[in-house]
Amino acid sequence: MLKQKIEILKWYHANGKNQTKTADHFDQKYPNLKLQQHHVSKWLKEEPKYQEQWEQSSGAHSCKAKQIHQTTHPEVTEMLELWITMAMVHNLLITGDVLDQKWTEFADRVGVLEDEQLCLSEGWC
């Protein structure tokens, strides 16, 4: 996820530029990532690309997918991203159905009209 890569790379630069130390630190913070030194090394090689994507996506409002996509309801996306991060920290199972339910729940909370809500499907349409 782009936001996590940026967070990890910033920490790397601010804490002695040690790839193994960085991987160990974030492996504890994000155990589902199963972060290892070679991941940090690969991300460092691609850092300019990630920084450009981050800047183009306005940072905090970026989609955490591999490719950045615009959203009609950024407040719902932000709530869902936060929930996904917490679910990963707590090793919760995240399925398409759960994501669909959570998106709808968050959309309802912020007052997105029913006809403006996502209609998610299983797999490819």
C-alpha positions in Angstrom: 0.0 0.0 0.0 1.3 3.4 -1.0 0.7 5.1 2.3 2.6 2.3 4.2 5.5 2.4 1.8 5.9 6.2 2.2 5.7 5.8 6.0 8.3 3.0 5.9 10.7 4.9 3.6 10.4 8.1 5.8 11.2 6.1 8.9 14.2 4.5 7.1 15.7 7.9 6.3 15.0 9.3 9.7 16.4 6.3 11.7 19.8 5.6 10.4 19.1 4.2 7.0 19.3 0.6 8.1 17.2 -1.7 5.9 17.1 -4.6 8.4 16.3 -2.4 11.3 13.5 -0.8 9.3 12.0 -4.1 8.3 12.1 -5.4 11.9 10.5 -2.2 13.2 7.6 -2.4 10.7 7.2 -6.1 10.8 6.2 -5.6 14.4 3.9 -2.7 13.6 2.3 -4.4 10.5 2.7 -8.2 11.0 0.5 -9.0 8.1 2.9 -7.4 5.7 5.6 -9.9 6.7 8.1 -7.1 5.9 11.7 -8.2 5.2 14.9 -6.3 4.3 14.6 -7.1 0.6 11.2 -5.4 0.5 12.8 -2.2 1.9 15.6 -2.5 -0.6 13.2 -2.9 -3.5 11.1 0.1 -2.4 14.2 2.3 -2.0 14.9 1.7 -5.7 11.4 2.7 -6.6 11.2 5.6 -4.1 11.1 8.5 -6.6 8.1 6.8 -8.3 6.3 6.3 -5.0 7.0 9.9 -3.9 5.6 11.2 -7.2 2.4 9.0 -6.8 2.0 10.2 -3.2 2.3 13.9 -4.2 -0.1 13.5 -7.1 -2.6 11.8 -4.9 -2.5 14.5 -2.2 -1.0 12.2 0.4 -3.6 11.5 3.1 -6.4 11.2 0.6 -4.7 8.6 -1.6 -6.0 5.2 -2.3 -3.9 2.6 -0.7 -4.1 0.3 -3.7 -1.2 -0.5 -6.0 -2.6 1.9 -8.5 -4.1 5.2 -7.5 -7.8 5.7 -8.4 -10.1 8.7 -7.8 -13.1 8.2 -5.6 -16.4 10.1 -5.6 -16.6 9.9 -1.8 -13.1 10.4 -0.3 -14.4 10.6 3.3 -15.9 7.0 2.9 -12.6 5.8 1.4 -10.6 7.3 4.2 -12.8 5.6 6.8 -12.6 2.3 5.0 -8.8 2.6 4.7 -8.5 3.3 8.4 -10.7 0.3 9.2 -8.7 -2.0 6.9 -5.5 -0.9 8.6 -6.9 -1.7 12.1 -8.3 -5.0 10.8 -4.9 -6.0 9.6 -3.3 -5.0 12.9 -5.8 -7.3 14.7 -5.4 -10.1 12.1 -9.1 -10.0 11.1 -10.3 -11.8 8.0 -11.1 -9.3 5.2 -13.3 -10.5 2.4 -15.0 -8.8 -0.5 -18.4 -9.1 1.4 -16.9 -7.5 4.5 -15.5 -4.6 2.5 -18.8 -4.1 0.8 -20.7 -4.1 4.1 -18.1 -1.7 5.7 -18.3 0.7 2.7 -22.1 0.8 2.9 -21.9 1.3 6.7 -19.5 4.2 6.3 -21.4 5.7 3.4 -24.6 5.7 5.6 -22.7 7.4 8.4 -21.6 10.3 6.3 -25.0 10.6 4.5 -24.2 9.4 1.0 -27.5 9.0 -0.7 -28.5 5.4 -1.6 -28.5 6.0 -5.3 -24.9 7.4 -5.0 -23.5 4.4 -3.1 -21.3 1.8 -4.7 -22.9 -1.3 -6.3 -20.1 -3.8 -5.8 -20.0 -7.1 -7.6 -18.2 -10.4 -7.2 -15.2 -10.8 -9.4 -15.2 -9.4 -13.0 -18.3 -7.9 -14.5 
